[in-house]
């Protein structure tokens, strides 16, 4: 059975100035897919997700598609074995060390997409994460989810968790010298944090191939427990084509 719904991505959920945040969009599609046990959703972005436009989301047991009104595929999801996230369990640091790392966040002064919902300093409605580099190449930042992110059960809504798991991986890349956008994201949410709970998000660069860079992120709760993990593929772009 296939279900259908129409949705619009508000401008506050942007990544680049003219398109939606990749992690947020991937979350909309990925969380709609109910995969079998032992699988996780992998979302591939096929084009810059349009803002403030009616989009059709169709979901079946084994796939999900986000399309424009002329049936162009924006993003698609499929279930993949959860073992693909084995490398996404990044060793954590303490909350205070993650907070200290934020002082080295390069996006405060030279962000290719300063209005980004996840990490943009110019988006007053965003998560405003500041993933800073550690000495060993990992990134770390803190996150205390706001009440506006709550689902009906007072836990953080899954789509915002996908967004939070996005850019801390991206900033393990030299985004100033190699501006990139999200091309693919695979995520697993084991548990969701409480609103107002101090969390730590870790990122790590897994390697490059041509225009592609591969990264991972891990979200930890205040007790150091893994809540969610993700892997990403980033595509190097000219930011002038997106802003």
ZASE-877084 format. One line per 5 residues: number of its first residue (from 1); their letters; for each residue z, x, y of N, C-alpha, C. Coordinates in Angstrom, 3 decimals, padded with zeros to 6 digits, always signed. Atoms other than C-alpha are relative to their C-alpha. Layout:
NUM) a) Z,X,Y,Z,X,Y,Z,X,Y ~ ...
! end
This chain:
1) xxxxx) +000.000,+000.838,-001.201,+000.000,+000.000,+000.000,+000.000,+000.873,+001.252 ~ +000.097,-000.737,-001.261,-000.959,+001.286,+003.445,+000.558,-000.841,+001.131 ~ -000.542,+000.683,-001.170,+000.987,+000.371,+006.570,-000.672,+000.544,+001.254 ~ +000.656,-000.379,-001.243,-000.379,+000.472,+010.113,+000.892,-000.354,+001.190 ~ -000.674,+000.312,-001.254,+001.192,+000.669,+013.543,-000.711,+000.710,+001.135
6) xxxxx) +000.579,-000.595,-001.201,+000.114,+001.459,+017.084,+001.131,+000.611,+000.807 ~ -001.024,-000.667,-000.801,+002.076,+003.957,+019.154,-000.645,+000.745,+001.160 ~ +000.431,-000.788,-001.152,+001.819,+005.817,+022.444,+001.016,+001.130,+000.203 ~ -000.877,-001.133,-000.269,+003.231,+009.264,+023.209,+000.162,+000.148,+001.499 ~ -000.264,-000.049,-001.434,+004.878,+009.242,+026.616,-000.137,+001.425,+000.532
11) xxxxx) +000.242,-001.297,-000.626,+004.217,+012.058,+029.051,+001.211,+000.929,-000.095 ~ -001.174,-000.865,+000.077,+007.793,+013.305,+028.840,+000.034,+000.791,-001.312 ~ +000.065,-000.701,+001.289,+006.986,+014.357,+025.246,-001.202,+000.951,-000.065 ~ +001.159,-000.894,-000.045,+004.222,+016.707,+026.357,+000.359,+001.403,-000.489 ~ -000.112,-001.432,+000.285,+003.666,+020.299,+025.244,-000.708,+000.707,+001.131
16) xxxxx) +000.814,-000.327,-001.160,+000.828,+021.600,+027.373,-000.052,-001.194,+000.951 ~ -000.069,+001.050,-001.020,+000.334,+019.573,+030.535,-000.792,-001.243,-000.376 ~ +000.876,+001.132,+000.268,-002.441,+017.369,+029.134,+000.074,-000.502,-001.436 ~ -000.086,+000.461,+001.392,-001.368,+016.906,+025.507,+001.448,+000.003,-000.470 ~ -001.364,+000.200,+000.479,+001.690,+016.031,+023.452,+000.554,+001.257,-000.669
21) xxxxx) -000.694,-001.079,+000.706,+004.256,+018.454,+022.068,-000.356,-000.041,-001.481 ~ +000.430,-000.031,+001.390,+003.132,+019.614,+018.635,+001.073,-000.397,-000.981 ~ -001.075,+000.338,+000.916,+006.509,+019.384,+016.931,+000.358,-001.469,+000.044 ~ -000.305,+001.428,-000.135,+007.193,+015.909,+018.317,-001.075,-000.832,-000.695 ~ +001.095,+000.737,+000.634,+003.752,+014.681,+017.231,+000.049,+000.147,-001.514
26) xxxxx) -000.114,-000.219,+001.445,+004.147,+016.269,+013.792,+001.142,-000.821,-000.581 ~ -001.131,+000.800,+000.455,+007.502,+014.511,+013.524,-000.339,-001.474,-000.130 ~ +000.411,+001.403,+000.086,+005.974,+011.114,+014.262,-000.772,-000.276,-001.282 ~ +000.835,+000.186,+001.188,+003.487,+011.581,+011.438,+000.766,+000.376,-001.268 ~ -000.687,-000.483,+001.190,+005.624,+013.578,+009.016,+001.129,-000.896,-000.464
31) xxxxx) -001.131,+000.852,+000.389,+008.646,+011.271,+009.100,-000.454,-001.359,-000.517 ~ +000.508,+001.270,+000.529,+006.418,+008.305,+008.267,-000.399,+000.116,-001.464 ~ +000.454,-000.233,+001.365,+005.434,+009.892,+004.948,+001.191,+000.055,-000.949 ~ -001.073,+000.030,+000.990,+007.718,+009.028,+002.046,-000.488,+000.673,-001.271 ~ +000.488,-000.749,+001.152,+006.917,+011.770,-000.439,+000.918,-000.149,-001.201
36) xxxxx) -000.799,+000.045,+001.225,+008.154,+012.035,-003.993,+001.082,+001.067,+000.048 ~ -001.057,-001.010,+000.085,+011.271,+014.006,-004.936,-000.615,+001.376,-000.230 ~ +000.507,-001.347,+000.157,+010.719,+017.736,-004.643,-001.165,+000.328,+000.907 ~ +001.082,-000.259,-000.936,+008.119,+017.411,-001.886,+000.498,-000.157,+001.428 ~ -000.295,+000.096,-001.430,+008.182,+017.761,+001.887,-001.312,-000.261,+000.723
41) xxxxx) +001.247,+000.280,-000.707,+005.661,+016.628,+004.524,-000.543,+001.215,+000.743 ~ +000.706,-001.015,-000.772,+003.124,+019.092,+005.871,-000.992,-000.711,+000.911 ~ +000.836,+000.671,-000.992,+001.402,+017.966,+009.072,-000.965,+001.004,+000.612 ~ +001.029,-000.820,-000.636,-001.860,+019.434,+010.338,-000.505,-000.722,+001.232 ~ +000.505,+000.554,-001.254,-002.831,+018.843,+013.956,-001.476,+000.337,+000.117
46) xxxxx) +001.445,-000.194,-000.024,-006.590,+018.358,+014.225,-000.576,+000.103,+001.407 ~ +000.439,-000.054,-001.385,-006.853,+018.098,+018.019,+001.227,-000.074,+000.885 ~ -001.152,+000.172,-000.892,-004.572,+018.224,+021.072,+000.393,-001.479,+000.057 ~ -000.385,+001.414,+000.045,-002.567,+014.983,+020.740,-000.005,-000.623,+001.403 ~ +000.085,+000.596,-001.335,-003.407,+012.685,+023.674,+001.283,-000.711,+000.412
51) xxxxx) -001.166,+000.661,-000.581,-000.708,+011.325,+025.964,-000.379,-001.380,+000.538 ~ +000.152,+001.307,-000.636,-000.245,+007.730,+027.160,-001.260,-000.725,-000.452 ~ +001.198,+000.604,+000.583,-002.999,+006.496,+024.830,+000.384,-000.700,-001.298 ~ -000.279,+000.687,+001.260,-002.886,+003.936,+022.025,-000.550,+000.811,-001.170 ~ +000.370,-000.744,+001.203,-002.929,+005.765,+018.691,+000.400,-000.812,-001.225
56) xxxxx) -000.295,+000.732,+001.222,-003.053,+004.270,+015.219,+000.599,+000.906,-001.048 ~ -000.657,-000.753,+001.065,-000.647,+005.548,+012.559,-000.103,-000.807,-001.287 ~ +000.121,+000.662,+001.304,-001.578,+004.625,+008.983,+000.671,+000.871,-001.047 ~ -000.807,-000.742,+000.973,+000.710,+005.610,+006.120,-000.110,-000.640,-001.373 ~ -000.010,+000.453,+001.390,+000.389,+005.365,+002.351,+000.988,+000.866,-000.771
61) xxxxx) -000.971,-000.748,+000.800,+002.371,+006.856,-000.514,-000.252,+001.499,+000.047 ~ +000.334,-001.415,+000.128,+000.537,+010.183,-000.363,-000.650,+000.592,+001.248 ~ +000.624,-000.542,-001.200,-000.842,+010.570,+003.159,+000.376,-000.837,+001.217 ~ -000.189,+000.714,-001.261,-000.435,+009.641,+006.790,-000.999,+000.564,+001.001 ~ +000.993,-000.413,-000.978,-003.011,+009.750,+009.586,+000.316,-000.612,+001.359
66) xxxxx) -000.094,+000.463,-001.383,-002.718,+009.510,+013.364,-001.397,+000.108,+000.581 ~ +001.379,+000.044,-000.465,-006.037,+008.446,+014.905,-000.091,-000.590,+001.406 ~ +000.320,+000.607,-001.286,-007.507,+007.642,+018.299,-000.696,-001.340,-000.240 ~ +000.632,+001.317,+000.133,-009.107,+004.259,+019.015,-001.418,+000.085,-000.558 ~ +001.343,-000.153,+000.580,-012.524,+005.674,+018.018,+000.049,+000.648,-001.391
71) xxxxx) -000.218,-000.443,+001.376,-011.072,+006.767,+014.637,-000.034,+001.518,-000.182 ~ -000.108,-001.455,+000.104,-010.881,+010.490,+015.447,+001.399,+000.362,-000.474 ~ -001.303,-000.391,+000.542,-008.078,+012.118,+013.433,+000.689,+000.973,+000.955 ~ -000.829,-000.860,-000.839,-005.367,+013.585,+015.669,+000.871,+000.900,-000.866 ~ -000.883,-000.743,+000.904,-003.010,+014.634,+012.875,+000.043,-000.704,-001.343
76) xxxxx) -000.127,+000.585,+001.327,-002.572,+014.128,+009.159,+001.125,+000.686,-000.757 ~ -001.119,-000.519,+000.779,+000.313,+014.583,+006.737,-000.273,-000.189,-001.483 ~ +000.082,+000.086,+001.449,+000.467,+015.258,+003.017,+001.273,+000.587,-000.586 ~ -001.174,-000.600,+000.647,+003.339,+016.004,+000.611,-000.368,+001.311,-000.670 ~ +000.189,-001.296,+000.652,+003.660,+019.610,-000.576,+001.314,+000.375,-000.676
81) xxxxx) -001.249,-000.387,+000.680,+006.205,+021.265,-002.916,+000.995,+000.603,+000.980 ~ -001.004,-000.480,-000.955,+009.479,+021.981,-001.135,+000.223,+001.502,-000.077 ~ -000.121,-001.446,+000.096,+009.293,+025.586,-002.343,-000.711,+000.747,+001.108 ~ +000.701,-000.675,-001.100,+006.959,+026.338,+000.570,+000.962,+000.355,+001.135 ~ -000.979,-000.274,-001.052,+010.088,+026.371,+002.740,+001.051,+001.024,-000.425
86) xxxxx) -000.989,-000.972,+000.461,+011.899,+029.041,+000.740,+000.251,+001.093,+001.029 ~ -000.162,-001.050,-001.002,+011.286,+031.579,+003.516,+000.573,-000.513,+001.309 ~ -000.430,+000.591,-001.262,+012.527,+029.165,+006.170,+001.516,-000.038,+000.163 ~ -001.457,-000.084,-000.139,+016.249,+029.744,+005.523,+000.341,+001.331,+000.665 ~ -000.198,-001.222,-000.781,+016.824,+032.294,+008.286,+001.497,+000.230,+000.187
91) xxxxx) -001.421,-000.310,-000.152,+020.195,+034.053,+008.368,+000.460,-000.320,+001.418 ~ -000.448,+000.445,-001.319,+022.253,+032.621,+011.239,+000.815,+001.056,+000.742 ~ -000.988,-000.733,-000.796,+024.296,+034.137,+014.032,+001.042,-001.006,+000.464 ~ -001.023,+000.876,-000.542,+027.485,+032.755,+015.519,-000.484,-000.674,+001.285 ~ +000.401,+000.784,-001.171,+027.225,+030.182,+018.297,+000.009,+000.855,+001.263
96) xxxxx) -000.096,-000.814,-001.216,+028.373,+032.647,+020.976,-001.118,+001.033,+000.076 ~ +001.101,-000.967,-000.004,+025.754,+035.203,+019.904,-001.323,-000.686,+000.311 ~ +001.216,+000.755,-000.316,+023.045,+032.545,+020.011,-000.051,-000.345,+001.488 ~ -000.058,+000.297,-001.431,+024.184,+031.535,+023.480,-000.330,+001.251,+000.819 ~ +000.291,-001.237,-000.716,+024.070,+035.176,+024.613,-001.484,+000.347,-000.068
101) xxxxx) +001.431,-000.299,+000.155,+020.504,+035.512,+023.251,-000.856,-000.795,+000.977 ~ +000.775,+000.839,-000.912,+019.368,+032.738,+025.575,-000.289,+000.694,+001.324 ~ +000.229,-000.735,-001.252,+019.667,+035.148,+028.508,-001.311,+000.770,-000.033 ~ +001.256,-000.742,+000.118,+016.586,+036.956,+027.146,-001.198,-000.929,-000.228 ~ +001.090,+000.960,+000.211,+014.483,+033.765,+026.887,-001.120,+000.244,+001.007
106) xxxxx) +001.109,-000.392,-000.865,+011.090,+034.781,+028.262,-000.684,-001.181,+000.673 ~ +000.657,+001.167,-000.566,+009.960,+031.231,+028.964,+000.532,-000.437,+001.351 ~ -000.547,+000.378,-001.307,+012.175,+030.965,+032.042,-000.844,+000.527,+001.149 ~ +000.739,-000.632,-001.091,+009.894,+033.230,+034.067,-001.509,-000.038,-000.187 ~ +001.446,-000.048,+000.221,+006.463,+033.165,+032.424,-000.366,-000.858,-001.201
111) xxxxx) +000.246,+000.936,+001.098,+006.021,+030.076,+030.262,-001.444,-000.491,+000.071 ~ +001.380,+000.486,-000.059,+002.420,+029.201,+029.286,-000.094,-001.509,+000.168 ~ -000.019,+001.458,-000.099,+003.388,+025.508,+029.129,+001.384,-000.441,+000.501 ~ -001.365,+000.187,-000.504,+006.434,+025.045,+031.419,+000.530,-001.431,-000.071 ~ -000.466,+001.379,+000.139,+006.540,+021.268,+030.940,+000.277,-000.406,-001.429
116) xxxxx) -000.181,+000.293,+001.426,+006.981,+021.524,+027.150,+001.292,-000.774,-000.260 ~ -001.173,+000.832,+000.310,+009.342,+018.876,+025.763,+001.112,+000.789,-000.675 ~ -001.025,-000.729,+000.748,+011.121,+021.338,+023.480,+000.631,+001.118,+000.813 ~ -000.538,-001.223,-000.606,+011.482,+024.489,+025.559,-000.428,+000.232,+001.442 ~ +000.488,-000.190,-001.357,+009.907,+023.940,+028.973,+001.100,-000.092,+001.045
121) xxxxx) -001.025,+000.065,-001.044,+012.136,+024.767,+031.958,-000.275,-001.059,+001.062 ~ +000.361,+000.951,-001.044,+010.251,+022.229,+034.112,+000.011,-001.450,-000.474 ~ -000.040,+001.370,+000.520,+010.705,+019.163,+031.875,+001.443,-000.497,+000.036 ~ -001.384,+000.459,-000.165,+013.850,+017.391,+033.082,+000.441,-000.944,-001.113 ~ -000.330,+000.924,+001.090,+013.680,+014.972,+030.119,-000.013,+000.698,-001.360
126) xxxxx) +000.194,-000.698,+001.251,+013.198,+017.671,+027.480,+001.277,+000.527,-000.623 ~ -001.131,-000.601,+000.709,+015.437,+019.451,+025.001,+000.489,+001.261,+000.701 ~ -000.321,-001.183,-000.810,+015.351,+022.558,+027.239,+000.639,+001.110,-000.836 ~ -000.459,-001.112,+000.833,+015.907,+025.006,+024.396,-000.446,+001.325,+000.616 ~ +000.290,-001.324,-000.545,+015.981,+028.700,+025.331,+000.086,+001.052,-001.101
131) xxxxx) -000.070,-000.964,+001.108,+015.196,+030.729,+022.193,-000.274,+001.427,+000.477 ~ +000.126,-001.394,-000.414,+015.816,+034.389,+022.999,-000.099,+000.917,-001.200 ~ +000.187,-000.953,+001.090,+014.854,+037.391,+020.899,+001.282,+000.774,-000.286 ~ -001.045,-000.912,+000.444,+017.482,+039.233,+018.882,-000.638,+001.370,-000.274 ~ +000.524,-001.340,+000.187,+017.121,+042.939,+018.186,-000.846,+000.186,-001.245
136) xxxxx) +000.726,-000.161,+001.259,+015.721,+042.391,+014.690,-001.228,-000.897,-000.091 ~ +001.205,+000.819,-000.008,+012.876,+040.071,+015.727,+000.238,-001.481,-000.186 ~ -000.322,+001.426,+000.062,+014.635,+036.777,+015.064,+000.201,-000.552,+001.416 ~ -000.422,+000.663,-001.226,+015.129,+034.252,+017.857,+001.229,-000.843,-000.310 ~ -001.183,+000.847,+000.155,+018.323,+032.275,+018.420,+000.223,-000.776,+001.291
141) xxxxx) -000.402,+000.794,-001.163,+019.407,+029.479,+020.729,+001.012,-001.042,-000.455 ~ -000.941,+001.077,+000.282,+022.051,+026.779,+020.947,-000.647,-001.329,+000.355 ~ +000.483,+001.357,-000.296,+021.461,+023.050,+021.018,+001.141,-000.974,-000.220 ~ -000.981,+001.078,+000.095,+023.896,+020.227,+021.746,-000.738,-001.294,+000.282 ~ +000.846,+001.182,-000.185,+021.948,+016.977,+021.185,+000.628,-001.031,+000.936
146) xxxxx) -000.442,+000.994,-000.974,+022.200,+014.441,+024.002,-000.029,-001.406,-000.600 ~ -000.076,+001.382,+000.486,+022.941,+010.737,+023.548,-001.367,-000.684,-000.026 ~ +001.333,+000.612,-000.042,+019.316,+009.886,+024.415,-000.800,+000.264,-001.273 ~ +000.713,-000.345,+001.223,+018.276,+011.402,+021.070,+000.524,-000.752,-001.213 ~ -000.664,+000.675,+001.118,+020.424,+009.081,+018.943,-000.884,-001.044,-000.655
151) xxxxx) +000.581,+001.085,+000.768,+019.062,+006.872,+016.205,+001.036,-001.116,-000.062 ~ -000.916,+001.140,+000.063,+020.730,+003.562,+015.344,+001.329,+000.349,-000.656 ~ -001.229,-000.400,+000.676,+023.343,+005.405,+013.242,+000.768,+001.080,+000.762 ~ -000.666,-000.982,-000.867,+024.384,+007.700,+016.134,-000.190,+001.444,-000.446 ~ +000.434,-001.347,+000.330,+022.809,+010.727,+014.473,-001.320,+000.266,+000.722
156) xxxxx) +001.244,-000.326,-000.698,+019.860,+012.589,+015.986,-001.190,-000.563,-000.772 ~ +001.194,+000.566,+000.617,+016.573,+010.810,+015.313,-000.855,+001.107,-000.617 ~ +000.759,-001.062,+000.663,+014.409,+012.768,+012.837,-001.155,+000.563,+000.815 ~ +001.149,-000.512,-000.753,+011.420,+013.009,+015.182,+000.428,+001.058,+001.012 ~ -000.486,-001.009,-000.942,+013.536,+014.931,+017.704,+000.429,+001.275,-000.726
161) xxxxx) -000.302,-001.196,+000.782,+014.663,+017.279,+014.932,-001.265,+000.807,-000.252 ~ +001.269,-000.713,+000.153,+011.024,+018.125,+014.250,-000.343,+000.730,+001.308 ~ +000.282,-000.646,-001.289,+010.607,+018.855,+017.963,+000.891,+001.215,+000.208 ~ -000.935,-001.115,-000.179,+013.711,+021.062,+018.003,-000.339,+001.174,-000.911 ~ +000.372,-001.044,+000.948,+012.403,+023.008,+014.985,-001.329,+000.667,+000.341
166) xxxxx) +001.326,-000.473,-000.368,+009.118,+023.734,+016.764,+000.051,+001.349,+000.736 ~ +000.159,-001.163,-000.883,+009.361,+026.236,+019.643,+000.892,+001.208,-000.307 ~ -000.744,-001.218,+000.355,+012.197,+028.519,+018.412,-000.763,+000.915,-000.954 ~ +000.892,-000.841,+000.789,+009.621,+029.716,+015.881,-001.079,+000.610,+000.878 ~ +001.072,-000.477,-000.865,+006.918,+029.995,+018.526,+000.399,+001.179,+000.864
171) xxxxx) -000.435,-001.082,-000.882,+009.007,+032.287,+020.727,+000.335,+001.278,-000.746 ~ -000.041,-001.278,+000.716,+009.221,+034.844,+017.921,-001.342,+000.717,+000.130 ~ +001.293,-000.578,-000.352,+005.583,+035.419,+018.958,+000.084,+000.453,+001.457 ~ +000.129,-000.365,-001.409,+004.690,+037.138,+022.223,-000.846,-001.069,+000.681 ~ +000.756,+001.114,-000.572,+003.717,+033.831,+023.856,-000.528,+000.295,+001.396
176) xxxxx) +000.552,-000.396,-001.290,+003.185,+035.536,+027.193,-001.348,+000.701,-000.193 ~ +001.224,-000.738,+000.253,+000.555,+037.911,+025.820,-000.927,-000.682,-000.984 ~ +000.779,+000.686,+001.033,-000.610,+035.622,+023.004,+000.346,-001.498,+000.029 ~ -000.305,+001.432,-000.075,-000.319,+031.972,+024.174,-000.550,-000.730,-001.220 ~ +000.386,+000.669,+001.242,-000.438,+029.719,+021.119,+000.480,-001.440,+000.021
181) xxxxx) -000.429,+001.381,+000.187,-000.205,+026.057,+020.184,+000.189,-000.249,-001.494 ~ -000.288,+000.321,+001.395,+001.070,+024.487,+016.982,-001.233,-000.578,-000.680 ~ +001.114,+000.522,+000.777,-001.610,+023.933,+014.351,+000.445,-000.734,-001.248 ~ -000.501,+000.634,+001.221,+000.471,+023.005,+011.308,+001.506,+000.198,-000.083 ~ -001.459,-000.083,+000.128,+004.124,+022.287,+010.546,+000.438,-000.721,-001.262
186) xxxxx) -000.627,+000.567,+001.198,+006.039,+021.661,+007.335,+001.500,+000.008,+000.235 ~ -001.435,+000.059,-000.305,+009.654,+020.501,+007.653,+000.752,-000.792,-001.046 ~ -000.919,+000.699,+000.895,+012.601,+019.378,+005.561,+001.306,-000.229,+000.750 ~ -001.275,+000.342,-000.622,+015.631,+017.576,+007.008,+000.985,-000.322,-001.108 ~ -001.026,+000.215,+001.026,+018.607,+017.923,+004.685,+001.115,-000.898,+000.509
191) xxxxx) -001.030,+000.826,-000.627,+021.074,+016.315,+007.095,-000.261,+000.022,+001.497 ~ +000.235,+000.089,-001.438,+021.128,+015.268,+010.748,+001.301,+000.225,+000.766 ~ -001.231,-000.264,-000.753,+023.594,+016.452,+013.393,+000.481,-001.221,+000.763 ~ -000.583,+001.014,-000.865,+025.940,+014.228,+015.321,-000.450,+000.250,+001.430 ~ +000.216,-000.149,-001.435,+025.217,+013.573,+018.965,+001.172,+000.794,+000.585
196) xxxxx) -001.040,-000.816,-000.615,+027.127,+016.181,+020.978,+000.513,+001.127,-000.862 ~ -000.462,-001.070,+000.893,+027.537,+018.561,+018.018,-000.662,+001.325,+000.378 ~ +000.594,-001.301,-000.321,+027.052,+022.256,+018.925,-000.747,+000.561,-001.215 ~ +000.847,-000.497,+001.084,+024.183,+023.579,+016.799,-000.631,+001.333,+000.395 ~ +000.729,-001.246,-000.204,+022.322,+026.876,+016.404,-001.356,-000.129,-000.683
201) xxxxx) +001.342,+000.002,+000.576,+018.572,+027.179,+015.837,-000.514,+001.435,-000.030 ~ +000.526,-001.335,+000.204,+017.059,+030.369,+014.432,-001.514,-000.059,-000.198 ~ +001.437,-000.100,+000.209,+013.397,+031.450,+014.471,-000.364,+001.377,-000.524 ~ +000.438,-001.293,+000.528,+011.442,+034.215,+012.747,-001.516,+000.019,-000.138 ~ +001.428,-000.224,+000.167,+007.883,+035.598,+012.778,-000.266,+000.454,-001.432
206) xxxxx) +000.308,-000.328,+001.391,+006.393,+035.687,+009.259,-001.291,+000.780,-000.160 ~ +001.232,-000.777,+000.103,+003.094,+037.418,+010.082,-001.152,-000.626,+000.760 ~ +001.177,+000.433,-000.730,-000.356,+037.092,+011.650,-001.252,+000.172,-000.851 ~ +001.307,-000.128,+000.624,-003.942,+036.606,+010.493,-001.036,-000.528,+000.981 ~ +000.965,+000.421,-001.004,-006.678,+036.559,+013.131,+000.686,-000.705,+001.152
211) xxxxx) -000.607,+000.788,-001.089,-005.840,+033.863,+015.695,+001.263,-000.725,-000.442 ~ -001.148,+000.742,+000.516,-003.093,+032.459,+013.457,+001.251,+000.869,-000.068 ~ -001.301,-000.625,+000.201,+000.600,+033.347,+013.486,+000.864,-000.963,-000.798 ~ -000.825,+000.819,+000.877,+003.090,+032.090,+010.884,+001.472,+000.258,+000.322 ~ -001.402,-000.137,-000.362,+006.729,+031.410,+011.754,+000.849,-000.991,-000.786
216) xxxxx) -000.946,+000.899,+000.661,+009.842,+029.665,+010.426,+001.179,-000.250,+000.924 ~ -001.216,+000.324,-000.751,+012.921,+027.979,+011.900,+001.035,-000.633,-000.923 ~ -001.107,+000.621,+000.724,+016.328,+026.880,+010.622,+001.000,-000.559,+001.005 ~ -001.011,+000.646,-000.835,+018.800,+024.461,+012.214,+001.330,-000.009,-000.737 ~ -001.345,-000.057,+000.568,+022.526,+025.013,+011.579,+000.949,-000.896,+000.797
221) xxxxx) -001.006,+000.801,-000.683,+025.452,+022.702,+012.356,+001.159,+000.886,+000.445 ~ -001.123,-000.759,-000.556,+028.770,+023.734,+013.904,+000.817,+000.714,-001.067 ~ -000.704,-000.674,+001.095,+030.120,+024.741,+010.468,-000.873,+001.049,-000.691 ~ +000.885,-000.979,+000.610,+027.181,+027.035,+009.706,-000.780,-000.524,-001.189 ~ +000.730,+000.610,+001.111,+025.577,+024.571,+007.281,-001.443,-000.252,+000.413
226) xxxxx) +001.407,+000.276,-000.292,+021.780,+024.332,+007.084,-000.234,-001.507,+000.045 ~ +000.349,+001.408,-000.141,+020.616,+020.966,+008.390,-001.487,-000.250,-000.230 ~ +001.440,+000.222,+000.095,+016.847,+021.425,+008.535,-000.733,+001.330,+000.091 ~ +000.809,-001.215,+000.034,+014.098,+023.995,+008.001,-001.452,-000.372,+000.256 ~ +001.415,+000.256,-000.253,+010.465,+024.351,+009.010,-000.804,+001.286,-000.084
231) xxxxx) +000.980,-001.069,-000.100,+007.398,+026.560,+008.718,-001.141,-000.476,+000.882 ~ +001.045,+000.353,-000.952,+004.580,+026.679,+011.254,-001.189,+000.936,-000.112 ~ +001.175,-000.818,-000.277,+001.072,+027.912,+011.810,-000.375,-000.231,+001.452 ~ +000.357,+000.058,-001.416,+000.258,+028.699,+015.444,-001.403,+000.553,+000.186 ~ +001.362,-000.427,-000.294,-003.225,+029.113,+016.906,-000.040,+000.552,+001.423
236) xxxxx) +000.103,-000.610,-001.318,-003.823,+031.518,+019.797,-001.097,-000.715,+000.800 ~ +000.920,+000.778,-000.830,-005.527,+029.693,+022.708,-000.009,+000.567,+001.422 ~ +000.012,-000.240,-001.449,-006.517,+030.020,+026.349,+000.774,-001.156,+000.631 ~ -000.793,+001.112,-000.537,-003.760,+028.006,+028.110,-000.695,-000.777,+001.101 ~ +000.714,+000.701,-001.059,-006.164,+027.123,+030.933,-000.769,-001.211,-000.550
241) xxx) +000.710,+001.119,+000.606,-007.958,+024.816,+028.481,+000.926,-001.175,-000.300 ~ -000.964,+001.041,+000.362,-004.754,+022.817,+027.897,+000.779,-000.507,+001.211 ~ -000.788,+000.389,-001.175,-003.043,+022.718,+031.323,-000.901,-000.484,+001.134
! end
